[in-house]
Structures are given as structure tokens and as C-alpha cells.
Amino acid sequence: MPDQSLETEAGAPAILVAGVDEAGRGPLAGPVVSAAVILPAKGLPSGLAGSIDDSKALTARRREAGLPAILECCAVGIGTASVAEIDRINILQATFLSMRRALAALPEAPAVALIDGNRVPTDLPCPGRAIVGGDRRSLSIAAASIVAKVTRDRIMAGLSERHPGYGWDRNAGYGTPEHLAALRKLGVSPHHRRSFAPVSQRLSISC
């Protein structure tokens, strides 16, 4: 289970330390969403710390249940990068852009950002440290992973209502057999990432 040792090592609670994670690098459709979370200086409420884990290790129900508690006691910033931005600057740079936007959306600027992964985005508003497997090690990154995942899943569920048939409420835009079959049948929607191979291949066939 993640804990606060990396936050403490970075200087918390004497300074503000934000954990940052993203959701949606791999899907064929929809934005990439990042979240930044600063844990409360007094610590998390009893019971909440034990329920926060890497969002991929939690069920959708547990993620949904954890989100309100995180929003209530933590400082949270959310940033997105659109499909147009993903296609224009590539998914890695769009992910970094969403992370910068998440940090900028925090109510107070952190002194240090712990970034899930092996690279630190350029032009962060504060020094950053890359943490490989951070969502399994750092409590603030794990909390950010829940916020990002739930936020993006809700966005994709809303898009699914406007563009039925792709199953985005179930597959969140990932290239599942259901989604790929719908892509062949229904074609490319405005929310598909045209720079991603299955989508660009479908566009070339249509031409």
C-alpha cells in the first residue's frame, strides 16, 4: 500500500508536496486527464489512508467512493489536454501539458511535485521528481490517480451518451474488441485520436 514516506522525504508537511498522476494515455478516444493532490498537513482522516491505492488496483465502485473523501480533505487540481492537442503535439507532450495544468489548478502552489513515471515534464511551476511506480508507493500520487481516473471515466461516459455505439461508458475509449468493431462500423468520431494507428488506419480506408 502507498504511504507518505516519499512526501516526508520531499519535505512535507513543512512544505507543500503534490502528487501527480494521469489517466488516459492509451485510449483511442477522449482527452488525457491529470490530477495533482496535496495531502492535508494534519494527515488523512481515520480510515481514508487505508482505502487509497493505485486506481488500477481498485474497483470502479471503490474509486467512486474514495473520490468525495479525497476532494473534501485534500487540495486537488485537475488538468486536461484535448484530442486536438494530443494529435498536434503527441500523447506524451499532451500528458505533460495536462500535468502542468493540474498543478496550476491547485488552490496553492506546491514547492515540490512527485510525478508518477520515469520522466518529469518540462516547465513545471515547481521542482519535480519522477517516481517509477509512484501510484503504488506515494499516497498523494495514488490519490491523484483516483481523481484522474474517475474524472476521465465520467467524461467518457458523458461522451458515450452523445456518441452511442462505441461503448465508451464501458471501455473508456480503450481499443477493446467492442470499440474496434464499432470503429469499423460507425467510423471515426470527432473525439477519436487521429494520430493513433487504429484510427488513422480507419481514416485511410475511408479515403
C-alpha positions in Angstrom: 0.0 0.0 0.0 1.2 3.5 -0.7 2.3 5.7 2.2 3.6 9.2 2.9 7.3 8.4 3.1 8.1 10.0 -0.2 6.2 13.1 0.7 8.0 13.3 4.0 11.4 12.8 2.2 10.5 15.7 -0.1 9.8 18.0 2.9 6.1 17.6 3.8 4.3 18.8 5.9 6.8 21.7 6.3 6.4 22.4 2.6 3.6 21.6 0.2 4.2 18.5 -1.8 1.9 17.5 -4.6 1.4 14.0 -6.1 0.6 14.0 -9.8 -0.8 11.2 -12.0 -2.7 10.9 -15.3 -5.4 8.8 -16.8 -5.9 8.1 -20.5 -2.6 7.9 -22.3 -3.5 4.7 -24.1 -7.1 5.1 -25.3 -8.1 5.7 -28.9 -10.6 8.4 -27.9 -11.1 11.2 -25.4 -8.8 13.6 -23.6 -5.9 12.8 -21.3 -6.6 13.9 -17.7 -4.1 14.6 -14.9 -4.7 15.3 -11.3 -2.5 16.9 -8.6 -3.2 16.2 -4.9 -1.7 17.8 -1.8 -2.4 15.8 1.3 -3.6 17.7 4.5 -0.8 18.7 6.9 -2.7 17.1 9.8 -2.9 13.8 7.9 -5.8 12.0 6.3 -9.0 11.1 8.2 -9.0 7.8 10.0 -9.7 5.0 7.6 -9.2 7.0 4.4 -5.5 6.4 4.0 -6.1 2.6 4.1 -8.6 2.9 1.2 -6.3 4.8 -1.1 -4.3 2.8 -3.6 -3.3 2.8 -7.2 -6.5 3.4 -9.1 -5.9 0.3 -11.3 -5.9 -1.9 -8.2 -9.4 -0.6 -7.1 -12.8 -1.4 -8.4 -14.8 1.4 -10.1 -17.1 1.4 -7.0 -14.2 1.9 -4.6 -12.7 4.7 -6.8 -16.1 6.4 -6.9 -16.4 6.1 -3.1 -13.0 7.4 -2.5 -13.2 10.5 -4.7 -15.5 12.6 -2.4 -13.4 12.0 0.6 -10.2 13.0 -1.3 -11.9 16.1 -2.6 -13.1 17.0 0.9 -9.8 16.8 2.8 -7.1 17.4 0.1 -6.1 20.2 -2.2 -6.9 19.0 -5.7 -6.1 20.3 -9.1 -7.3 18.8 -12.4 -5.9 19.4 -15.9 -6.8 18.0 -19.3 -5.4 18.0 -22.8 -7.8 17.7 -25.6 -7.9 15.3 -28.5 -6.8 18.1 -30.8 -3.8 18.8 -28.6 -2.9 15.1 -28.4 -2.9 14.9 -32.2 -1.0 18.1 -32.6 1.9 17.6 -30.1 1.7 13.8 -29.4 0.4 12.0 -26.4 3.5 12.3 -24.2 3.7 16.1 -24.6 -0.1 16.3 -24.1 0.2 14.3 -20.9 2.9 16.7 -19.7 0.6 19.6 -20.6 -2.3 18.2 -18.6 0.1 17.7 -15.6 1.2 21.3 -15.8 -2.4 22.4 -15.9 -3.3 20.2 -12.9 -0.6 21.8 -10.8 -1.6 25.2 -11.9 -5.2 24.4 -10.9 -4.2 23.7 -7.2 -5.5 26.4 -4.8 -2.0 26.9 -3.6 1.3 26.3 -5.5 3.3 23.3 -4.2 7.0 23.5 -3.5 7.7 20.0 -5.0 5.8 17.7 -7.3 6.1 14.0 -7.2 5.3 12.7 -10.8 4.2 9.2 -11.4 6.5 7.7 -14.1 10.1 8.0 -15.2 10.1 11.5 -16.7 9.5 14.9 -15.3 7.6 17.3 -17.5 9.4 20.5 -18.6 8.3 23.9 -17.4 6.6 22.8 -14.2 5.7 25.6 -11.8 7.9 23.9 -9.2 10.7 21.3 -9.0 9.6 17.8 -9.8 10.7 14.3 -9.1 9.8 11.3 -11.2 8.7 8.3 -9.2 8.5 5.0 -11.0 5.5 3.0 -9.8 4.5 6.1 -7.8 0.9 5.2 -7.6 1.8 2.1 -5.6 4.3 4.0 -3.4 3.1 7.5 -2.7 -0.2 8.3 -1.1 -0.6 11.6 -2.8 0.1 10.1 -6.2 -2.3 7.3 -5.5 -5.0 9.8 -4.6 -4.2 11.7 -7.8 -4.6 8.5 -9.8 -8.1 8.0 -8.3 -9.1 11.6 -9.1 -7.8 11.5 -12.6 -9.3 8.1 -13.4 -12.8 8.9 -12.0 -12.8 12.3 -13.7 -11.8 10.8 -17.1 -14.3 7.9 -16.8 -17.1 10.4 -16.2 -16.0 12.4 -19.2 -16.1 9.3 -21.4 -19.5 8.2 -20.0 -20.8 11.7 -21.0 -19.3 11.4 -24.5 -20.8 7.9 -24.8 -24.3 9.4 -24.4 -23.6 11.8 -27.3 -21.9 9.2 -29.4 -23.5 5.8 -28.7 -22.2 2.6 -30.1 -18.5 2.8 -29.2 -19.1 1.6 -25.6 -17.0 4.4 -24.1 -19.0 4.1 -20.9 -17.6 0.6 -20.5 -14.2 0.8 -22.3 -13.3 4.4 -21.5 -12.1 4.8 -25.1 -9.5 2.0 -25.0 -9.1 -0.2 -28.1 -11.2 -3.1 -26.9 -12.7 -5.6 -29.5 -16.1 -3.8 -28.9 -14.6 -0.4 -29.6 -12.6 -1.6 -32.7 -15.7 -3.3 -34.1 -17.7 0.0 -33.7 -14.9 2.0 -35.2 -15.1 -0.2 -38.3 -18.9 0.0 -38.4 -19.6 3.6 -37.3 -16.4 5.3 -38.5 -14.3 7.9 -36.7 -16.0 10.3 -34.3 -14.8 13.9 -33.5 -13.4 12.5 -30.2 -11.1 9.9 -31.7 -7.4 10.5 -31.7 -6.5 10.6 -35.4 -2.8 10.2 -34.6 -3.3 6.8 -33.1 -2.8 3.9 -35.5 -6.2 2.1 -35.4 -7.9 5.5 -36.0 -5.6 6.7 -38.7 -5.8 3.3 -40.5 -9.6 3.6 -40.5 -9.4 7.1 -41.9 -7.1 5.9 -44.7 -9.6 3.1 -45.6 -12.4 5.7 -45.7 -10.4 7.8 -48.1 
